[in-house]
Amino acid sequence: MLTISGITVRLGGRTILDQASTAIPTGARVGLIGRNGAGKSTLMKVMIGELEADDGAIEMPRRARLGYIAQEAPSGSATPFETVLAADVERARLLEEAETCVDPHRLGDVHDRLLAIDAYSAPARAARILIGLGFDEAMQAQPVDSFSGGWKMRVALAALLFSQPDLLLLDEPSNHLDLEATLWLESFLRTYPGTLIVISHERDLLNNVVDNILHLQGGKITLYPGGYDSFERQRAERAAQLAAAKASQDAQRAKLEDYVRRNSARASTAKQAQSRAKMLARMQPIVAMMEDPSLSFDFPSPKELRPPLITLDRAAVGYVEDQPVLRKLGLRIDPDDRIALLGRNGNGKTTLARLLAGQLTPMSGEMNISGKLAIGYFTQYQVEELAGSDTPLMHMTRAMEGKPPQAVRGQLGRFGFSGERALTPVSKLSGGERARLALALVTRDAPHLLILDEPTNHLDVDAREALVQALNAYEGAVILISHDRHMVELTADRLVLVDGGEAREYSGSMSDYMDFVLGRNQPRADGPRAAGKGDASGKAKRPDQKAVTAGWKEQRELRKQFTRAETAITRLQARIEEIDGALTEPVVPPHTLAGLTAGELARRRAAAVDELETAEAQWLELSEKLEACD
């Protein structure tokens, strides 16, 4: 049992954790969640002793081995394979002792212990973990210093998993992983024998791996049984109960205040009024569950273009002459396409994205682009390169040079930067807010094609869900690279597998792809084989066509249409409210309605009402179809 008792932590004059308490059973798999900046990493640092709490205590079983990835990545001339094996300190010590021990009795004890900890199968287990995280046989034999920071963190994760601590603590373990490694990690953690606490914004991981959700909000922690979907249902029920209790209390408070106000001055009722005033003072206000009104993604709609937007015909692309990364590319992108690029990191997904974004030119073959095509290309580098001393308003004003202030403010407002938030220095924004600002900047010209390379790395679960809804409401084409399977499943209509120097349509579902990835991540009987390679022809095996069910595709499409209908209803309701405001207060209409006559406003309102009725009818029809599917 891990017991957290009244933990309080203050950093920089701000209370991060406020008398937080809970108890986590031994063997539980817990997902630690909360909005960005809520204090999840702070709580985990208190658990490992890296940060001392101002008050309270954490108790865990004696001699329990605790495992956590340090901030500093491993380095040196040792290989990933050697680094992972060395993580089992007891095994390494016993093997060394077995080589030098001369006492036959002690030597027998050493060998018994080596058998007990399954020491002789350790190399195969280490190789299996490294393969799962993307290290093929050749990579396992290279010095750790030859890898980038992200790959070094994978080595650190592999070493931690190999050591099998009694209490495993993971802070956003998928941040340095591609989709393929994330799928393997999820499969590995599902059967982890010890206690697991993982900070994650991966909805699928939280549903498939954990059996409890530890929610951190307002400095307090609450343990919910079940996965993330179960937590969402329980939170919604709790929010409804709090809202009802708050409404009842507000009504009671108003009644008491009215009595005190009317009867305090009268001698005959002053005593009763004074008693009710004391009752008011003792009444603890019920606080509604906090929501973030600034959590917003709203991509501007592009002007229509005739298809296709882009075509590739036997194109090759790369960075060194005569050494293409990808070849024989044949791809057509239309205005309504939603494409997810699959494949391990290093196989060329980003290279293909840069080609489509116009940052690279074909080495051979043909690439035809619509003359009026506008492209918005988002990468993590744009988030990191935002000037910390500048405000969102300053960034957007530079990017939209020559545009009126209303247009600049309007684009910022689409992404939650209104009022004072638009004047906050970027250095004081959270990672998720910076990602929203970068998205606002790349979509300022209403692009016809939006290319998103890992857009969710800094976003919490709620922000990711808002992004999914915004993408489904967006009227342009989308190309997505993401390790978030939930986002891929709900936004992508087409899957393209980038593997073996080619990019090909993948005809299966995400479930089929999961099975394919998890199957090829297992080493063969004669040792680990290169990850990321397929059969002898160099092509990845495709799933059996019979395994692709029409029902799965239909249900996925219904979910996306349902989300679009919901978004359309919200947008049309807001448009009608704007028009009503302009009709009643024509002096200060929204800038989009400025200059319109009352007759034109009335016509626009009637058209919006008709659209709303159509959207609501479609929403009801889709709702019934989804219920039938379930």
PyMOL commands that set and color helices and strands:
alter all, ss='L'
color gray80, all
select helices_A, chain A and resi 40-48+80-86+89-100+104-116+119-132+137-140+144-146+149-163+173-176+179-190+203-208+228-263+270-282+349-356+380-384+392-399+405-414+419-423+426-428+431-442+461-473+485-491+510-520+545-547+550-584+598-629
alter helices_A, ss='H'
color red, helices_A
select strands_A, chain A and resi 2-11+14-24+29-33+55-59+66-68+167-171+195-199+212-217+220-225+310-320+323-333+338-342+364-369+375-378+449-453+477-481+494-499+502-506
alter strands_A, ss='S'
color yellow, strands_A
deselect
rebuild
show_as cartoon
